[in-house]
Amino acid sequence: MSTEAGNLETLVSSSRRTSLNEFVQLTDRVVHTLSKESGQMGNLMIIGRMVKAPPQGETIVVGDLHGDLESLRQTLKASDFLQKARRGEHPLLIFLGDYGDRGINSPEVYYIVLRLKEEFPENVVLMRGNHEGPDDLLASPHDLPTHLHNRFGENWSSAYLRLKGLFKYLYNAVSVQERCVLLHGGVPSQAKRLDDLAYAHLKHPEENHLEEILWSDPEEGITGTLPSPRGAGRLFGEDVTTRFLKMLNVNLLIRGHEPSDSGFKINHSGRILTLFSRKGEPYFNRQGAFLQFDLSSQVDDAFQLQRFVRPL
């Protein structure tokens, strides 16, 4: 195991110093790792681009980062993930997606999460956000190329092409038996079975599952779905959430995608917890937040999880 990935400040420092060639090679190695993940992997079961986790052990859930290196550093320090992983305690670190765009340290954030995945592959789950979507759904403005150019110079495009290749291997969903499901954006309103999550990327664009997973938002006081002001995905009501959770036999949805002044918010009578870990412009939220809790604890709704939300 690399001592660099086991030491937080060394890892952050390396993210600032890494060369274009090192960044490209790292991305290639992680793409190779992700492409081989299938079936049983430690305590996890991989089905398509879905992770099934048992209801046991500590998990750390990180919301949108958008190039916020300091929030990532604070999360790793406060959660003590690196030391626990080195001691073989098997904490599960789940990133909900949206690693880059909006922040000048997008390359550094990508570097760190990729190093974590490389060093602790069975402990780290990298999910796909709408800023890692397919070309026809990619968020706009998409300023990751600008940040890569500023960081790596005239040959920046080789890093960008590798990251674009990475996107399709990121996970659509994580399901924890009898506990919760994790998605980046929202409920795929027409989903009828687990495979609609696991293979949403293969069914796109003929079916809307991936679009809604990456882009949709909960809305209070509506039934069914409505067009989203984002221009992709849907606004979905509590009835949609209830039906979806019942289908999966879980109690709540944990997701990112939406800024909140406190770094988190609760919707649909406690059936949805939203986490947003980035602080500052262009969102101007007062705090970021992450979640740290034991999956073996019975959790019936997001209100019970609120005490495990840690501010940044």
N, C-alpha and C positions, 0 to 999 in steps of 0.2 A: 504494500500500500504506500502511495506517495506521501511523504511527510508534508508536502506542500498543501495537498488537499485537506490534510488533517490539522493544519494551522491556519486560522482564519486570516490573520493580518498578512501572512505570507501569500495566501491565495489572492487577497485583494490587491496586494502589491504586484503580483504576477499578472493580474488582469490588466493592469495599467502599462506593463512593460512588454506584453507578448507581441511578437512580430506577426506580420501577415501570414507568413508560411506556417508558423506554429498554430495560429488560429485556424487556418484551413485544415491542417493535419488533425487537429483536435476534433473539428466538426466531422471530418470524414470518419474518424474512429467511432464517434458516438452514433453516427448514422448506421455504421456497420453493426454496432451493438443493438440498436433499436430494431434493425431489420431482422435480427435473429431472435428477438424476444417472442416466444410463442409457447403455449402450454404452461406447465408448472415452472415457476421461477421463484425459488425460495418459498416464502409464504404466500406468494401471489399466483393467480392464475390469469394468463393472458389469452384473450379471445379476440382475434382481429385487432382492432385498435381500442380495446377496452380492457381495463384491469379489474379483476375481482379480488377483493381483499377480505380476509377473515375478520370477524369482530373481536380483535385482540391486539394489544400493544399500542404504543404511543404513536400518534400521527401529528404532523405539523403541516398545516395548509396555508399556502402563500397565495395571495391574490395578485392582481395585475401589478407589474413592476415598471413597465414602460421606461426602462433605462435608469431607474432610481437605484444607483449603486449603494447609497447610504442606507436606504431602507432594507435592502438585501443583507448588507453587513450587519445591521442591527438585529434582523430576524435570526440570522445564523448564530449571532452571539447570545441573544436572549434565550433562544431555544436550546442552546448547547448541543445542537445536532452533531457537529463534527466530532466532539469528544465522545458522545454516546455511540456514534457509528463506529468509531475506532475501537471502542471497548466491546463491540459486538452485541450491543443491546437491541439492535434492529429497529430503530425508530423509522417511521415511514414519512418521507418528506415529499409532499405533493405540491407542485406548482400548477396553478389554474390557467396559465397561459398569459399572453401579452407581455413578453419579456422586453421587447424593443419598441421603437417608435416613441416620439414625444420627449425623449430624454437623451442628453448628450452622451451619457455613459451606457447607451444600448450595447455597444460591442463588449464592454467590460461585464455587463450583466450576463450576456450570452456566454462569455468565456467561463464565468464562475459556475453557472448552472450546468454547463456541459462538462466541466471538470468534476463537479459533484456526481453527475451521472456516470462518468467514466470510472471514478474511484469507488463509488458505492452503488453499483447498478441495481441491486435488489432492494435498496433503501430509497431510491429517488424515482419519482414518476413525473415526467414532463408532459403536461397536457397542451392541447392546441387551443389557442385563442383566435379571435377574429383577426388579429394582426399577424397571425400565421396561417391564414386561410388560403384556399386555392385562388388562382389569379382572378377568377370571375367574382370572388367574394372578398378580396383583399381590402382592408380598411383604407380610407383616404382622408387626409393626406398620409401617404406611406413614406415616412421620412427616414427609415432605416438606411437606405442608400446614402443619404447625406451624412449620417453619423459614421458610417463605415468609411466613406471617402475622407472625412475629416481625421479619422483615426489612422487609416492605413495608406492614404495617398492614392496615387493615380491607378494602382492595380487593385483597388478596393473591390472591383466587381467579382473577383475570384472568391472572396469571402461571402459576398452576397449570393452568388450562385450556389455555394455549398449550403448556406442557411435555407435557401428556398428548397433545396433537396431535403433538408432536415424536416421541414414543416409537415410533409405528408406522412412522416413516421411518428409524429407526436400523437398522444392519445386523445380520443374523443370523450372518454368517460371513465370514471372510477366508480365501482359499486362495492359497498361494504354490506355484507349480508345482514339483513334485519336492522340496519342502522341508517344508512344514508347513501345518496348518489351524488357524485360531483361532476359538474359540467362547467364549461366556461361561461356560457351565456344563459341559455334557457331551455325549456322543455320542448322536445320535438313533438308537436301537438298531434301528429298523426301516427306516432310510433305505437306498434302493437306488440312488440316482442323485444327481447334483449338484443337480438341480432340487428335491430334497427339502430341501436347505438354502436355496437361493435363494428358494424360494416357500413356506417353512414357515409364514410368517405368513398366507398366503392359505388354507392347508389346515387351519388351526386353527379350531375345536377338533375337527373330524372326525378328524384325524390328530394323533398325539402328538409330531411332530417338534419343533415350537416349544417345547412344554413341556419336553422333554428337553434341548434346546439351552440353555434358560435356567436349568434347575433341577437337572439330574442331576450326580452325583459319581462319580468312580472309586472302586472298592473292591478291596482285595487279597483274594486267596484265594477268589473266587467265580467261577462260570461263568454267563454270561448276565446277567440283571438281577434285581434284587430291589426291593420297594417302598422308597422313600426315607423316612427319618424326618422329612424336611422337610415331608412332606405333599403334595409335587408332585415330578415327575421320578422318576428311578430311580437306584439304585446299579447300576453296570455293571462287569463283569469285564474282565480283560485280553483275553479272546477277542473281546469286543465291540469293544474298541479296535483290535485287530489287523485285524479284518475291515473296519472303517470306514476305517482309514488305507490299507489295500490298495485299497479301492474308489476312493479319491481319488488314489492313487499319490503319497502323501506319507509322510514318516518319523515325524512326531510331531504331537501336539496341544498347542497352547498355550492355556491357559484361565485364568479367574479364579475367582470365586465362593466359594472356601474360604479362610478365614484360616489363616495359618501363622506360627509364632513367628518364623521367619527371613524372612518375606515371600515365601517360595517353597517348593515341595516337588516331588518327582519321584515318579511312580507308574508302574506297569505296565512294569517292566523298562526304564525310560527312554523310554517312548513318550509320556508326558504330563508337561508342565511346568505347574505352577500358579503364578500370580503374584497377590499381594495387596499393594496399595500403601498402604492405609490403616494408620495406627498408632493404638494407644490404644483406649479403651473404645468400644463394649462388647465388643471382640474381645480386647484386652489382649495383642496380639502385640508382641514385643520390637522387631521391625523391620518396615518395609515394604520393597518392592523393585520395580524395573522392569527391563526387558530392553532391551539395546542391542547390536545386532550387524549384520553385513553379510550380506544375503540371498544374495550371490553365493558365500559360503562353503558348502561341502558340510557339512551337519550330519546325522548319522545317528541321533542320539538326544539326549534332554534332558541327559544327562551331559556331552556335548560343549558344550552351551549354557550350562552352569552357570557357566563363567568369565565369561560376558557378563551375568550377573545382577548388578545394581548395588543395593546396600543403601541404604535411606533412614533 
